[in-house]
Amino acid sequence: MKSGEPARRAAQPSNEAITAPVLLLVEGKDEEALVQQMCIHWFGERAQAIDIECVEGLSNFPKRFRALKVRSLGLLKVVGVIADSEQDPAATAQRWKGLFNEVEPSLVNNGTRCPCFKLQLPDDDTAGAFETLMLKAWNGDAIAHCATQFRDCVSPYLGERTLAQQDKIAVQAWLSAKLGNAYGNVFKAQEKHPEQPLLDYDHPAFAPIKTFMEALLAEAEKPTVTPTP
């Protein structure tokens, strides 16, 4: 990932070789584009060691993660997953524990194990998603206050919606009011308005992502030990 380059298109589950020491799997386009920009902002040239792939939705996550067992590992040293807690954080954690137990033993590259790590958003114990962190970052903003009130007002009329989906309503309302146009994703809104930063990547709300990505880079930067025959 080079500074200034656009978000990578999601790779399809295949035997396509992994092209960086750190592979990060994320659920949606906002996570793909925004975490990429966060990494460039935080780590500079070190961010070139990270490939970010969007799995195109929650339902695709298990399939795309299991596909690692048959992909050419290329330069891979460590795998990261950023997963939304959704409605049930404990169930999400248990599901990923099972997936890690299934897939991680197969990830051995040139005799070296490639460990897997998970970051759950907004955290391990709270329901929600990546959008929850955005709303925290906008805390105190008058438009964000109106947007969350709008979310709370309309939610009873929208049928069954997860907390993540409800937070996305607030995010989209904030974008529409802030920019005067409707946007489905923050990254698309940011592309249209490069002169107006929409998120402060150094806000404490995003600190868990920074800490997680720093840990993945540190793991990838460890000296490779050649196994003794």
C-alpha positions in Angstrom: 0.0 0.0 0.0 1.7 3.2 -1.1 0.9 6.6 0.2 -1.8 8.4 -1.8 -2.9 5.4 -3.8 -6.6 4.6 -3.9 -8.2 1.9 -1.8 -7.4 -1.6 -3.1 -10.2 -3.5 -4.8 -11.2 -6.6 -2.9 -9.4 -9.7 -4.1 -11.6 -12.7 -4.9 -11.1 -16.0 -2.9 -8.6 -17.7 -5.1 -5.0 -18.9 -5.2 -3.9 -15.3 -5.8 -0.6 -14.7 -3.9 -0.7 -12.4 -0.9 1.6 -9.5 -1.7 2.5 -8.0 1.7 3.6 -9.3 5.1 0.4 -8.1 6.8 -3.0 -9.1 5.4 -6.0 -7.3 6.9 -9.5 -8.5 6.2 -12.3 -6.0 6.8 -16.1 -6.2 6.2 -16.9 -3.2 4.1 -15.7 -0.5 1.8 -15.6 2.2 4.5 -13.3 0.1 6.6 -11.1 -0.8 3.6 -10.6 2.8 2.5 -10.5 4.6 5.9 -8.3 2.1 7.6 -5.9 2.4 4.7 -5.8 6.2 5.0 -5.4 5.8 8.8 -2.4 3.5 8.3 -0.8 5.9 5.9 -1.4 8.8 8.3 0.0 6.9 11.3 2.8 4.8 9.9 4.0 6.5 6.7 6.2 4.2 4.6 5.6 1.3 7.0 2.1 1.1 5.7 3.4 -0.3 2.5 3.7 -3.6 4.4 -0.1 -3.9 4.8 -2.6 -5.2 2.2 -6.2 -4.6 3.1 -9.0 -6.7 1.5 -12.7 -6.0 1.8 -14.8 -9.2 2.0 -17.9 -7.4 0.7 -20.2 -8.0 3.7 -20.6 -9.9 7.0 -22.0 -13.0 5.3 -18.8 -13.4 3.2 -16.4 -13.2 6.1 -16.2 -16.9 6.9 -15.8 -17.9 3.3 -13.1 -15.4 2.6 -11.2 -16.2 5.7 -11.3 -20.0 5.0 -10.1 -19.3 1.5 -6.7 -18.4 3.1 -6.1 -22.2 3.4 -5.8 -22.6 -0.3 -4.3 -19.3 -1.3 -0.6 -18.8 -2.1 0.7 -17.1 1.0 3.3 -15.1 -0.9 4.9 -12.6 1.4 2.5 -13.2 4.3 3.7 -13.2 7.9 0.5 -12.2 9.9 -3.2 -12.0 9.3 -5.5 -9.4 11.0 -9.3 -9.3 11.0 -11.4 -6.3 11.9 -14.9 -7.6 12.8 -18.0 -5.8 14.0 -19.5 -7.0 17.3 -22.9 -6.6 15.7 -25.7 -7.4 18.2 -23.9 -10.1 20.3 -20.2 -9.4 21.0 -19.8 -12.7 22.8 -21.2 -14.7 19.9 -19.0 -12.8 17.5 -15.9 -13.6 19.5 -16.9 -17.3 19.8 -17.5 -17.5 16.0 -14.0 -16.0 15.3 -12.4 -18.3 17.8 -13.8 -21.2 15.9 -12.6 -19.8 12.5 -9.1 -19.2 13.9 -8.9 -22.7 15.2 -9.9 -24.1 11.8 -7.7 -21.9 9.6 -4.6 -20.8 11.5 -2.9 -24.2 11.6 -2.9 -24.2 7.7 -1.1 -20.8 7.5 2.5 -21.9 7.5 4.7 -19.9 5.1 8.2 -21.3 4.3 8.1 -23.3 7.5 7.0 -20.3 9.7 3.6 -20.0 11.3 1.5 -17.0 10.3 -0.6 -16.0 13.3 -4.0 -14.5 13.2 -5.3 -11.7 15.3 -8.8 -10.1 15.6 -10.0 -6.6 16.5 -13.6 -6.4 17.4 -15.4 -3.1 17.1 -16.4 -1.0 18.9 -14.8 -3.4 21.5 -15.0 -7.0 22.8 -18.0 -6.3 25.1 -20.1 -3.7 23.3 -22.6 -4.2 20.5 -22.1 -2.1 17.4 -19.7 -1.7 14.5 -17.1 0.6 12.8 -19.8 3.3 12.5 -20.0 3.4 16.3 -16.4 4.7 16.4 -17.2 7.4 13.8 -20.0 8.7 16.0 -17.7 8.7 19.0 -15.2 10.7 17.0 -17.9 13.2 16.1 -19.1 13.5 19.8 -19.8 17.1 20.6 -20.5 18.1 17.0 -23.9 19.7 16.8 -24.8 18.0 13.5 -23.8 14.6 15.0 -26.1 15.3 17.9 -29.0 15.9 15.5 -28.1 12.9 13.4 -28.2 10.5 16.4 -31.5 12.0 17.5 -32.8 11.4 14.0 -31.6 7.8 14.2 -33.3 7.2 17.5 -36.5 8.8 16.2 -36.9 6.8 13.0 -35.5 3.5 14.2 -38.9 2.2 15.6 -40.4 2.7 12.1 -37.7 0.8 10.2 -38.4 -2.7 11.2 -35.7 -5.0 12.5 -32.3 -3.2 12.4 -29.1 -4.1 14.1 -27.3 -1.5 16.2 -24.7 -1.3 13.4 -27.4 -0.6 10.8 -28.9 2.0 13.1 -25.5 3.7 13.6 -25.1 3.7 9.8 -28.3 5.7 9.6 -26.8 8.4 11.9 -23.6 8.4 9.9 -25.4 8.9 6.6 -27.6 11.7 8.2 -24.5 13.4 9.4 -22.9 13.3 6.0 -26.0 14.6 4.3 -26.4 17.5 6.7 -22.7 18.3 6.8 -22.1 18.2 3.0 -25.5 19.0 1.5 -25.6 15.7 -0.5 -26.6 12.1 0.3 -23.7 9.7 0.7 -23.9 6.0 1.5 -20.2 5.8 2.6 -17.8 8.1 4.4 -15.0 7.3 2.0 -17.0 8.3 -1.0 -18.0 11.5 0.7 -14.3 12.2 1.5 -13.3 11.5 -2.1 -15.8 14.2 -3.2 -14.7 16.7 -0.6 -10.9 16.2 -0.2 -10.6 19.8 1.1 -12.8 19.0 4.1 -11.5 16.2 6.5 -14.4 14.3 7.8 -12.6 12.3 10.4 -9.7 13.1 12.8 -7.7 9.9 12.6 -5.9 10.8 15.8 -9.1 11.0 17.8 -9.1 8.6 20.8 -12.1 6.7 19.3 -9.7 5.2 16.7 -6.9 4.4 19.1 -7.9 0.7 19.2 -7.4 0.4 15.5 -4.0 2.2 15.7 -2.8 -0.1 18.5 -4.0 -3.2 16.6 -2.3 -2.2 13.3 0.9 -1.3 15.2 0.9 -4.8 16.7 0.4 -6.4 13.3 3.3 -4.5 11.9 5.5 -5.4 14.9 4.7 -9.0 14.3 5.5 -8.8 10.7 8.8 -7.0 11.4 10.1 -9.7 13.7 13.2 -11.5 12.3 12.4 -14.7 10.5 13.8 -17.7 12.2 14.6 -20.6 9.9 13.3 -23.8 11.4 16.0 -26.4 12.3 15.6 -29.6 10.3 
